[in-house]
């Protein structure tokens, strides 16, 4: 059975884009068709200025929402990245294989570093090297597939390059993974700026639908969504990105096709009303399950503890093999030292 790995950063409240673009597929498809691991990648949240208490709070909330979205610990492995030391162990080894030029070519690094500098802040070294930690996340488990959004494909390509390079230099150690992307609504856009992704790092904003938004809030945000000049409802991502975004969201929530749905509407208002209701109904089961899980925090803690144990057992042999291959001495166990004395 193929192995699938994917992670999500606790850098903000999860959004409709996270759910339609990734989480729903993880629950409906990946955990049933693969040996799947899903990770709250909390170490990645430390690459920019952050509030430690908020990172802890969002890490727990993210894990709870993954379970509320339908991930079943009997079918997949759900855990927190920092609970498994093999991620950081392997990351340094891969840094010894990666190059400075590769890191600086990463589009996300360029964009995030520019934003940090524009705010007068300093750019942390971890922001430059975090794609290598992401590669370690993936390679430690012998992952065959990595479901990602468009903005993460470059990082999976880097992971492939590092795996191939390591295997060629030091002997076959890693499975070379491939990125997989969902179709409709793989990249849900901001309702107020349909040229930008609906990002969870936007702490406030009428263009972002959060998974825990109340129905009235969701309705208000969708009804105020930016549309385009003209009156006809047509699906054209290039010339009418606002309408296209609404049609893709509606299609993802109802199982339709954006082009076909566009022909059913004579006005923008009717499209917005139906899209809002479709989003509310899509998120209703998730919100209800989240409420139940929050009432039983020990269950979530138990899932994460068990998940970390399973993940550690899978990753340790791979990382140990990488250490041996690159030339590091294996540790000497205590009984041997006692015998020598």
N, C-alpha and C positions, 0 to 999 in steps of 0.2 A: 504494500500500500504506500502511495506517495506520502511525503511529509510536507505539511504546509506550516509556515510561520508568519505571523504578522503581529505588529505592535501598535500601540497608540499612546501618545504623549499626554500626561496630565498637566498641560499648560493652560487649560481653560475648560469651561463647561462644554460638554459634547454637544454637537449640533446636528441638525437634520442632514447636513452633508456627510457627517461621520456615519450616520445610520444608513442612509440610502446608498452611499458610496462604498461602504465596507461592512459595517456590523451586521446588517441584515443578511448579506451573502454569507458571512462567516457562520451564522446560525442556521440558515436554510440549506446551505450547500456544503461548505468546506468541512464542517465538523462531522458530516455524515459520509463524506466521500474520501476523507484523508485522515491520516494521523496528524491532527492539527494542534498547534500551540498558539495561544493568544496571550500577549504580554502587555502589561502596563509598563511602558519604558520610562520609568521615573528618572533614571540617570540622565536621560536626554533633556529633561526639564531644567537641569542645572547649568545649561550652557549659556544662559542669559541671566540678568539680574532677577531674583525671585524672592518670594517670602517663604521661608521653610514651612511654616504652619499651613500655608495655602497649598504647597506642593503635597504635603501629607493628606490634607483634606480632599484635594482633587484626585489623588491617587486612589483613595478609598472610594470616592464617588464614581470614578471611571470603572473600577473593577465591579462595583455594584451594577452599573448600567450595562456592562458587558453581559452579566448574568441575566439582567432584566430583559435584554434584547434576545435572549434565547440560547445563549451558550450553556451547554450542559456539561458539568464536570465529569459525568459518566462517559461522555463522548469525546471530550477534548481536554486539553490542559490549559488552565487559566492561572496566571501567576504574575508576580511583580518582579521586574528585572533586577532590582538591587538585592533581592532575596537569593539570587543565584550568582555566586562569585565567579563562575566560569565566564560570564560576559566580560568582566574587566580583565580577567587573566588572559583571555584570548585577544582582547583589544590591543594590548601592548605588543603582542607578538605580530599582529597584523600591521601595526604602525611601523614595525621594522621591515615591512614588505612594501608598504605604500610610499608614495613620493610627495614631497611638498607641492609640486606642480599639480598633481591630481587633486589634492585637497583644495587648492585655490581656484581650480576650475569649476568647482561645484556651484551650481546656480544659486541654491538656497544659501550657501555661505556668503556669496556676493551680496545677495539681497538683504539678509539679516545683518551682516556686518555694516552695510551702508545705513540701515535704519539705526543701529546702535550709535554709529558715529554722528549721524544727523541729530540725535538726541544729546550729544555731548558725552556719551558714555564710552567706555573702553570695550574692546572686543576680546572676549575670553578665548584662550587657546582651545578650550574644549569645543567652542563653536566651529573652529577650523577642523578639528579631528573627529567630530562626532560621527561623520559617515563611516569611519573605521569601526567605531563602536557598534554602529548599525550593522556593519558587515559581520562583526563578531556575533551579534544577536542571531543572525541568520545561519552562519556557518557552523556555529557550535552544535546545532541540532541536526546537521545533515539534511537541511531543508531542500526539497525539490522545487517548491513553488512559493512565491511571496506575493500575496494579493496586495496591490498598492494602487494609490491614485496616481494621476499623471505626474504630479510634482515629485514623486519619489522614485520614478523609473530610473533616473540618472544614478541614484544611490545603489539600486540593485545592479545596475551595469558595473559600477565600481566594485561591488561585492564579487561579481563574476570574474572581473579582471584580477582581483586579489587572490581568489581561489585558484584560478588557472596558474598565476605566477608562482604561488606557493607550491602547488603540486609539481610544477616543472622544475623548480629549484631544489626542493627538499623531499620529493617523493609524494605519491598520491595520498592525500590526507582528507581533502574536503570534497563534498558533493558540490558541483557547480549549479547554483539555482537559477531559476528564471522568474521574471516578473509576470504576473497575470493581472488583467484589468477587467472590471465589469463593464457592461455596455451602457445603457441609459443611466443618466445621473451619476456617472463615475466622478463627475466634478460639478457639484452643486454650487451655484454662484450666489454672491451676496445680493439680496433683494433690492438694495439701494444702489449697488454698483455692480451690475451684471457682468462686468469685465474682470471682476476680482472674485476669488474663491471665497465661499462662506467659511471663514476660519474661526476655530474655537478660541484663538488667542485674542479675538476682539471682545474685550470685557463687556462693553456695552454697545448698543447699536441696533436700530430698527431693521437693519438688513439681515440680521442673523436670527434664525429660529433655533432655540436651544431645546434639547430633548425634554427638559423639565419645565418648559414654559407652559403656563396655564392656557387652556383652549382660547379664552378671550384674547390673550396676548398674541397667540399664533395667528388668530383671525385678523387682528389689527395689523400685524406686520405684513401679512400677505396682501391684504387689501390696499396697503400703502406702497406696495412694490412698484418700483420704477418700470414703466413700460416705454414704448418707442413712439415716434411720430407716425401719424397715419391712423387709420381706423380699422383696417382689415386684420383679422387674426390669422397670421401665417407663421409657419415655422421656418426661420432663417437665422441661424446662429450669427452670421456675419453682419447682416444689416439690421436685425431686430433682436439683439441679445436679451433684452428684458423679457419679451414674449417667449423667446426660445427657452429661457430658464424656467419660466412658469410652466410651460408645456412639458418640459423634461421632468420637472418635479411631479406634475400631475400624472404623467405616464408612469413614473417609477412607483407612485403610490397606488395606481389603479391597474397596472399591468398592460396599459395600452401603448400605442406608438405616438410620439409627438406629432408627426405629420398628419396622421389620421385624426387625432384629437383636435387639431387646429381647425379642421373643417366643420366641427360641431358648434362653433361659437361665432356669434355675430357681434359680440362686444367684449371689450377688455374686462368690464365689470363682472360679467357672467363667468369668464374664465377664472378670475381671481376668487370669486365666491366658491366655485367648485374645487379649486386648488386648495383653498384654506380648509374646507371641510375634509378633503381627502387627507391632508396632512394631519389634521386633528385625529381622525379615525385611525390612521396608520400608527400614530404614536400612543394611542390610548392604552393598548395592552402593555406596552413597555412602561408607561407611567404607573399603571396599577401594580405591576410586578415589582417595580422599584420601591414603591411604598411598602409592599410586603417585606422585601429584603431589608429595608432600613429598620423595620421593627424587630429584626432578628440578626443583629450584627455578628453574633458568634458564628452563624452559618457562613457568612462571607469570609470571615477570618479563617475558618476551617478549610474552605475551598482554596484559599490562597496558600495556606500552609501545605496542604496536600499537593497542590499544583507545583509549588517550588520544589518539593521533594522529588516529584516525577521528572521535572525539568532538569534538576541537578543530576539525576541518575542517567539521563540521556546525554547531557552535555559533557560531563566529566571525562568519559573515555575519549571523546573527540579532542578535547582541549589537551589532555595528557599526551595524546598521539602527536599533536602539533608541537608541543614542547619538546618531545623526543626528536621529532623530525628536524627542528630548527637548530638543535645542538645543545639543549639544556640537559643537565644531569638530572636523573630522577631522584626524588627525595629518598634519604636513607631512613628506614623505619626504625623505631625505638628498640625493638627486640634485638636487632642486629648490633646496635651500639652497646647494649648490655652484654651481649655475648663477647664482644671485643674486649670489654673490660675484664 
